[in-house]
Amino acid sequence: MRDTPRRVVLTGAAGSIGRAVSPALASRWDLHLTDVAGAAAMLDVTDVDACRNAFSGADAVVHLAAVPDPNASWADLLPANMVGVHQVAQAAMDCGVRRLVLASSLQAVSGYADGRQTRTNDAPRPGNLYGATKASSEALGAWVAASSSTSVVALRIGFFAVSPPAGSGVTGRDLAAWLSPRDCTELVRAAVEADGITFAVANGTSANRYRVADLSETVQLLGYHPLDDAWADQ
């Protein structure tokens, strides 16, 4: 692992993941929180000049800003999930950011057959338009890594929730994809601090007894150490 990053910019800080991970990470890094509203600094990620200003001098950028709805329309997804990712990627390269962490999603591979455990080297196969935008963000990350000095980690984030999903509509797949706030914080930390990476896709779930996505490559590559299990109390 490298030395603790000097300055890390986090977009989408007012979202559910941003709010969950920022307190612990702020005690570790010089963390700058941004969002279109409700964060320490306003940032419209569709504005590349604003992104350049925000990223100037940053060691790393953690890009969480997005519309997180798997049922969202193209009109809703286009600004943040497509244009915004490009502008953030371009600004990170222009500013010479060492590490760009992109929030992808297991929705990028949700089109594979049920019961199949996905791996980090699986090609994207989205089952919905939201997942397709996340697959696009992975491709943009690969472009950044191939054409600049900025390294990229794309995190295929699972079912993020404060506690394991529960209720009549919850499936075993939901439980197997659960990512707790504590483990999500650890995942983001590892993605920013891991050495020896040019471009990588990493799966992001907790240490669930049954796992919709394999974690062995993420653990080995990033030094990720999840602790929580959706089945711990069952």
C-alpha positions as CSV (number, residue, x, y, z in Angstrom):
1,M,0.0,0.0,0.0
2,R,1.1,3.5,-0.7
3,D,1.3,6.4,1.7
4,T,-2.0,7.9,2.8
5,P,-3.4,10.1,0.0
6,R,-2.9,13.8,0.5
7,R,-6.2,15.1,-1.0
8,V,-9.2,13.0,-2.1
9,V,-12.3,14.5,-3.8
10,L,-15.5,12.6,-3.4
11,T,-18.5,13.4,-5.8
12,G,-22.0,12.5,-4.9
13,A,-21.2,13.0,-1.2
14,A,-24.9,13.7,-0.3
15,G,-26.0,10.3,-1.6
16,S,-26.5,7.3,0.6
17,I,-23.1,5.8,0.0
18,G,-21.3,9.2,0.2
19,R,-23.0,9.9,3.6
20,A,-22.1,6.5,4.9
21,V,-18.4,6.4,4.0
22,S,-17.3,10.0,4.4
23,P,-17.0,10.2,8.2
24,A,-14.5,7.4,8.5
25,L,-12.6,8.4,5.4
26,A,-12.4,12.0,6.4
27,S,-10.5,10.9,9.5
28,R,-8.0,9.2,7.3
29,W,-7.7,11.5,4.3
30,D,-7.9,15.2,3.4
31,L,-11.4,14.5,2.1
32,H,-13.2,17.1,0.0
33,L,-17.0,16.4,-0.3
34,T,-18.9,17.6,-3.4
35,D,-22.4,17.3,-4.7
36,V,-25.0,19.3,-6.6
37,A,-26.6,20.0,-3.1
38,G,-26.2,19.1,0.5
39,A,-22.4,18.8,0.5
40,A,-19.6,20.9,1.7
41,A,-18.9,22.1,-1.9
42,M,-21.3,22.3,-4.9
43,L,-20.2,20.5,-8.0
44,D,-22.2,19.8,-11.2
45,V,-20.3,16.8,-12.7
46,T,-21.7,17.6,-16.1
47,D,-19.5,20.7,-16.1
48,V,-16.0,19.7,-17.1
49,D,-14.5,23.1,-16.1
50,A,-16.1,22.9,-12.6
51,C,-14.7,19.3,-12.3
52,R,-11.2,20.5,-13.2
53,N,-11.4,23.2,-10.6
54,A,-12.6,20.7,-8.0
55,F,-9.9,18.1,-8.8
56,S,-6.9,20.5,-9.0
57,G,-4.2,19.2,-6.7
58,A,-6.1,16.0,-5.9
59,D,-4.3,12.7,-5.4
60,A,-7.5,10.7,-6.0
61,V,-11.1,11.2,-7.1
62,V,-13.9,8.9,-5.9
63,H,-16.8,9.3,-8.3
64,L,-20.1,8.3,-6.7
65,A,-22.4,10.9,-8.3
66,A,-25.1,9.2,-10.3
67,V,-28.8,8.4,-10.7
68,P,-28.9,5.1,-8.8
69,D,-32.3,3.8,-10.0
70,P,-32.2,0.5,-12.0
71,N,-35.6,1.5,-13.5
72,A,-34.6,5.0,-14.5
73,S,-35.3,6.3,-18.0
74,W,-32.6,7.3,-20.6
75,A,-33.6,10.9,-20.1
76,D,-32.9,10.6,-16.4
77,L,-29.7,8.7,-16.7
78,L,-28.1,10.6,-19.5
79,P,-26.8,13.7,-17.6
80,A,-25.1,12.2,-14.5
81,N,-24.6,8.6,-15.6
82,M,-23.2,9.2,-19.1
83,V,-22.2,12.9,-19.6
84,G,-21.1,13.3,-16.0
85,V,-18.8,10.2,-16.0
86,H,-17.1,11.5,-19.1
87,Q,-16.5,14.9,-17.7
88,V,-15.2,13.6,-14.4
89,A,-12.9,11.2,-16.3
90,Q,-11.6,14.0,-18.6
91,A,-11.0,16.4,-15.7
92,A,-9.2,13.7,-13.7
93,M,-6.8,13.1,-16.6
94,D,-6.3,16.8,-17.2
95,C,-5.5,17.4,-13.6
96,G,-3.0,14.5,-13.4
97,V,-5.0,12.7,-10.7
98,R,-3.2,9.5,-9.6
99,R,-6.2,7.3,-9.0
100,L,-9.8,7.6,-10.2
101,V,-12.3,5.3,-8.5
102,L,-15.6,4.9,-10.4
103,A,-18.8,3.5,-8.9
104,S,-19.9,0.9,-11.3
105,S,-22.5,-1.7,-10.2
106,L,-23.3,-5.4,-10.2
107,Q,-26.2,-4.2,-12.4
108,A,-23.5,-4.1,-15.2
109,V,-23.5,-7.9,-15.1
110,S,-27.1,-8.6,-14.0
111,G,-27.9,-10.0,-17.4
112,Y,-26.1,-13.3,-16.7
113,A,-28.2,-16.3,-15.7
114,D,-29.5,-16.5,-12.1
115,G,-27.3,-18.7,-9.9
116,R,-24.1,-17.9,-11.7
117,Q,-21.5,-16.2,-9.5
118,T,-19.9,-13.3,-11.5
119,R,-16.2,-12.6,-11.5
120,T,-14.3,-9.4,-12.0
121,N,-13.1,-10.5,-15.5
122,D,-16.7,-11.1,-16.7
123,A,-17.6,-8.9,-19.6
124,P,-20.5,-6.5,-18.9
125,R,-23.9,-8.0,-19.6
126,P,-26.4,-5.5,-18.1
127,G,-30.0,-6.5,-17.6
128,N,-31.3,-2.9,-17.6
129,L,-30.4,0.5,-19.0
130,Y,-29.0,1.7,-15.7
131,G,-26.6,-1.3,-15.8
132,A,-25.7,-0.3,-19.3
133,T,-24.6,3.2,-18.1
134,K,-22.4,1.5,-15.5
135,A,-20.9,-0.7,-18.1
136,S,-20.1,2.4,-20.1
137,S,-18.4,3.9,-17.1
138,E,-16.1,0.9,-16.9
139,A,-15.2,1.4,-20.6
140,L,-14.5,5.1,-19.9
141,G,-12.3,4.1,-17.0
142,A,-10.3,1.7,-19.3
143,W,-9.9,4.6,-21.8
144,V,-8.5,6.9,-19.0
145,A,-6.0,4.3,-17.8
146,A,-4.8,3.5,-21.4
147,S,-4.4,7.1,-22.4
148,S,-3.1,8.9,-19.4
149,S,-1.1,8.5,-16.2
150,T,-4.3,8.2,-14.1
151,S,-5.0,4.7,-12.9
152,V,-8.6,3.5,-12.5
153,V,-10.5,1.2,-10.3
154,A,-14.2,0.5,-11.2
155,L,-16.2,-0.9,-8.3
156,R,-19.1,-3.2,-9.2
157,I,-21.1,-2.2,-6.1
158,G,-23.7,-4.6,-4.8
159,F,-26.9,-4.1,-2.8
160,F,-25.8,-1.2,-0.5
161,A,-27.9,-0.9,2.6
162,V,-27.4,-0.1,6.3
163,S,-28.6,-3.6,7.2
164,P,-29.2,-6.8,5.3
165,P,-32.3,-6.4,3.0
166,A,-35.4,-7.8,4.5
167,G,-39.1,-8.1,3.7
168,S,-41.4,-10.1,1.5
169,G,-39.9,-8.9,-1.7
170,V,-36.3,-9.7,-0.8
171,T,-34.6,-12.5,-2.7
172,G,-31.6,-14.6,-1.8
173,R,-29.8,-12.8,-4.6
174,D,-30.4,-9.5,-2.8
175,L,-28.8,-10.9,0.4
176,A,-25.9,-12.4,-1.6
177,A,-25.2,-8.9,-3.0
178,W,-25.4,-7.0,0.2
179,L,-22.7,-4.4,0.9
180,S,-22.7,-2.9,4.4
181,P,-21.6,0.7,5.2
182,R,-18.6,-0.6,7.1
183,D,-17.5,-2.8,4.2
184,C,-18.3,-0.1,1.7
185,T,-16.0,2.3,3.5
186,E,-13.2,-0.4,3.5
187,L,-13.8,-1.0,-0.2
188,V,-13.4,2.7,-1.1
189,R,-10.4,3.0,1.1
190,A,-8.8,0.0,-0.6
191,A,-9.6,1.2,-4.1
192,V,-7.9,4.5,-3.5
193,E,-4.8,3.2,-1.7
194,A,-4.0,0.0,-3.5
195,D,-0.7,0.0,-5.4
196,G,0.3,-1.6,-8.7
197,I,-2.9,-1.0,-10.6
198,T,-3.4,0.6,-14.0
199,F,-7.0,-0.5,-14.6
200,A,-9.1,-2.9,-12.6
201,V,-12.7,-3.9,-12.1
202,A,-13.5,-5.0,-8.6
203,N,-16.6,-6.6,-7.1
204,G,-18.1,-4.9,-4.1
205,T,-20.1,-7.0,-1.6
206,S,-19.8,-7.8,2.0
207,A,-18.4,-11.2,3.3
208,N,-21.7,-12.9,2.8
209,R,-22.0,-16.6,3.4
210,Y,-23.4,-16.9,-0.1
211,R,-22.1,-14.4,-2.7
212,V,-23.6,-13.4,-6.0
213,A,-20.1,-12.1,-7.0
214,D,-16.7,-13.6,-6.3
215,L,-14.5,-11.5,-4.0
216,S,-11.2,-13.4,-4.2
217,E,-9.7,-11.2,-6.9
218,T,-10.9,-8.0,-5.2
219,V,-9.3,-9.1,-1.9
220,Q,-6.1,-10.1,-3.6
221,L,-5.8,-7.0,-5.9
222,L,-7.0,-4.3,-3.5
223,G,-6.3,-5.7,-0.1
224,Y,-10.0,-5.4,0.7
225,H,-11.1,-7.0,4.0
226,P,-14.9,-7.2,4.3
227,L,-16.3,-8.2,7.7
228,D,-20.1,-8.3,7.5
229,D,-22.4,-11.2,6.5
230,A,-26.1,-10.9,5.5
231,W,-26.7,-14.3,7.0
232,A,-24.9,-13.7,10.3
233,D,-28.0,-13.7,12.4
234,Q,-29.9,-16.4,10.6
